[in-house]
């Protein structure tokens, strides 16, 4: 008998262990199939990346570093993320403990008093001490799937915390540098305000002396008032940016935000190290978080699958029980209990839950794959943007240096003929080594130095011009039509460029806000594309030397196919300003180019003035509001119509054996019609006349004739 019990127990343990090793749903889990590209970014296969660097090594600003450290310590979202990590860690321990037997103990004492009618009253005391052991057999993997799910959810919160840390570091750094830039902008505006005040004073003196008209004085006052209105807006933006940083740092808006001054001559690294594609998946915490979310969904699917089958629980209870405390330990007892709970009729609820979990798993897998695609796009966009920003920064430095040299050249050319008659000191002979040549006066030395400086500056200017010539040649080779914005300073050219191209270049109500050309792609109707360039604002009686100083931006005007003459129609002197622009265009030799007159800021006109209606009737002109985005579609249509006049419409028949030419035609011009014939593909294309010869052999018979 005893032997039979041993055999029975061994068989039972074997069955339990065998069943306990089963996990339903394991075969149904599909790992994401990702076809990763060979490189993250074209021509970039670095093994060491910028992400491998600690963030405190990226930023050289000690003030910013201290601010980031404070943010990571006190940011409320960061603290909440830490709390979530601790919560999921504790829940993971709960899921892991559910797989093990549970042991509980009980000490109890009670007495039952009975006083039934017709019977004498009696007391029935009872004392017991019990120890219970309960264990659910994990036959189908319910508990193990639950443990896997808990672990995956915990790891997801850990990676979410890391992703949040990266986001906070980036947000604080971005806001900090924006704040520093706003400080710099406010400083420039305040200096400009002082210059405008001096301009008003000089204009008043000239007016009172009879040297100028009252118009010049009033214009100087308008420019002073326009500059003064910029300061409150900048101060408000600075305050809002400080409040944003304070919130990120987990403080009230009263927190003082220290910052350093902007580095105006910072040099960017030549290239960013991006690493290998496989490393990107391991490095980005948001991708790891998405992957762990997928694992949790897979585990939930396994739990739903196992929940459709019976659950078996064994319990063992033993102890002592007696109605007399003295005889408690002399009356032991024990019993074994087993229970099987199985769904019989749930009307498809269990199956529906499993299908829902399966769909959720597919959703999580697709979300992960989409996250991978977005990560590669973000990295590529960031690298491309960085390269463009670096190139633009280098060009702006060159243009800034060129403009400074032009201004210096103008000053030297102005000073050279006026170095005379300044006392006997200038005409005294000098001697000695390192001073002047024999018999050379100080006047002659100053003139010689100025001439040498002029020659050097002209040489530097020539180099900058050659660089810009190469850029224009590249655009010409691509046969992309160019459109340039011209107009009086403060007419709204930069605002119009931002609105038409969805850009964010510097645009302020101040003199010469644009000092170098800014170029953006412009999408026109009928799938046409053009290059839109912003230029420096003109002023009345622009000196010839300043025309040369702004040569880098005015060169774009001469080379453009169409000019957009932007006029601030709300200005009381808009006619005089327009005349000043035409005078400068005449000096540049661009007055005969195709010009579209754009009357801007019509939203500032009185409703009953009728001026906009009269101006819109002028030839090749249009009334708009760049800031209010009024009538911009009409402007784009007018630009496209003027560019169309500079292009030709031709028909090409491309054989199917040379289908690559179809793609080249799409790139070269605007395909108006496309038809598939027996002989090949017939295309009607609008393109530059010079490009027709490149596709001469594909010209249709009627076109050749």
Buried (B, 14 or more C-beta within 10 A) or exposed (E): EEEEEEEEEEEEEEEBEEEBEBBBBEEEBEEEEEEEEEBBBEEBBBEEBEBEEEBEEEBEBEBBBEBBBBBBEEBEBBEEBEEBBEEBBEBBEEBBEBBEEEEEEEEEEEEEEEEEEEEEEEEEEBBBBBBBBBBBBBBBBBBBBBBBBBBBBBBBBBBBBBBBBBBBBEBBBEBBBBBBEBBEBBEBBBEBBEBBBEBBEBBBEBBEEEEBEEBBBBBBBBBBEBBBEBEEEBEEBBEEBBBBBBBBBBBEEEBEBEBEEBEEEEEEEEBBBBBBBEBBBEBBBBBBBBBBBBBBBBBBBBBBBBBBBEBBEBBBBBBBBBBEEEEBEEBEEEEEEEEEEEEEEEEEEBEEBBEEBBEBBBEBBEBBBEBBEEBBEEBBEEBEEBBEEBEEEEBEBBBBEBBEBBBBBBEBBEEBEEBEEEEEEBEEEBEEEEEBEEEBBBBBBBBEEBEEBBEEBEEBBEEBBEBBEEEBEEBEEEBBBBBBBBBBBBBBBBBBBBBBBEBEBEBBBBBBBBBBBBBBEBEBEEEBEBBBBBBBBBBBEBEEBBBBBBBBBBBBBBBBBBBBBBBBBBBEBBEEBBEBBBBBBEEBEBBEBBBBBBBBBBEEBEEEEEBBEEBBEEEEBBBBBBBEEBBBEEBBBBBBBBBBEEBBEBBBBBEEEEEEBBEBBBEBBBBEEEEEEEEBBBBBBBBBEEBBEBBEEBBBEEBEE
